[in-house]
Amino acid sequence: MTEAIKPSDLTGSLRQPVNVRLAADGLSVRILDQTQLPNRTVYLDLSLPEQQYEAIAKLRVRGAPAIGIFAAMAYAVAAARSQQTDPAAFIAELAQFSAYLNRSRPTAVNLSWALRRMQAFTVARQTASRPQLLAQIRQEAEQIQQEDIAMCRAIAQFGLSLLHDGDTVLTHCNAGPLATSLYGTALGPVLLAQEQQRHLKVFADETRPLLQGARLTAYELQQAGVEVTLICDNMAGLVMKQGLVQACLVGCDRVAANGDAANKIGTSQVAVLAHYYHIPFYVLGPGSTIDMNCPDGDHIVIEERSGEEIRSLYYREPMAPQGIHFYNPAFDVTDHNLITAVITEKGIIRPPFKQELARWFA
């Protein structure tokens, strides 16, 4: 379903879980198609596994927490649509669905985390009657979203405690409400400050090649009334050198046990620049992105995407010659030595990360 966009469309809804929602009958998931922003507001109702896989792979739904919420709701849809009458066959079908959906994007740990949680929940309650079980599965999926709302609020509060009125922060990619359910992670402190009538300003990296900073972050912040300035990715070093940035806030798709953090490609360069200019660099994300089974960043699988995202996706004509070679990793890993603190719903975690993360999340 496509709707004409109005300037006020998301002003109030930035704090509401409207980007991912289960249909009333439980047979589809409605998402806000993020590939259409900022020029069009398009909602998609997805009922089939192939549609749900494509939505994740093509970034119609994106942001690690939002992907986890979507996966849980897609699982609930798969359960509601299943024709299996035998409990064992029902469990096996959902396990097969989970394995299929989990292959859509490898880097964000929230995807596998949510699917494992839903599958374990179903197995533990498989003796319930089918109507009861389906109702419980739906409730669990919606509970994941409610937990994310609470987590985002807590992350925003912890993050805001590190900032001062009048500060300008720099962010890379998009880690706002569109990527989560409420407030966001990296943008949470900024939106909470705005809600409390405190004044923070933002430099938003455009975030090549998919322009999440230009299309999504700048859009969300402008709609919320935040003073935001869009810059090209290669301008970050200059605004830091000029003393215009007091902190860097970024989200994360996976944090390894030693504190190495995977986020959108280009994040590690921001961290290097921040380290050089003595600017705090904060990684914000829910506890579900902490992967204590991953020892370090070298063990994080980095998704590689089509070179056409660089060559032609947002251009009227291709901006590189036909037949050129491409390397298009979607993420990079920021070394833990460059990170000032990791901020989760549990609090502000500082180095040494290996010991502190184990203490908080083991």
Secondary structure, 3 states (H helix, E strand, C coil): CEECCCCCCCCCHHHCCCCEEECCCCCCEEEECHHHCCCCEEEEEECCHHHHHHHHHCCCCCCHHHHHHHHHHHHHHHHHHCCCCCHHHHHHHHHHHHHHHHCCCCCCHHHHHHHHHHHHHHHHCCCCCHHHHHHHHHHHHHHHHHHHHHHHHHHHHHHHCCCCCCCEEEECCCCCHHHCCCCCCCCHHHHHHHHCCCCCEEEEECCCCCCHHHHHHHHHHHHCCCEEEEECHHHHHHHHHCCCCCEEEECCCEEECCCCEEEECCHHHHHHHHHHCCCCEEEECCHHHEECCCCCHHHCCCCECCCHHHHCCCCCCCCCCCCCCCCCECEEEECHHHCCEEEECCEEECCCHHHHHHHHHC
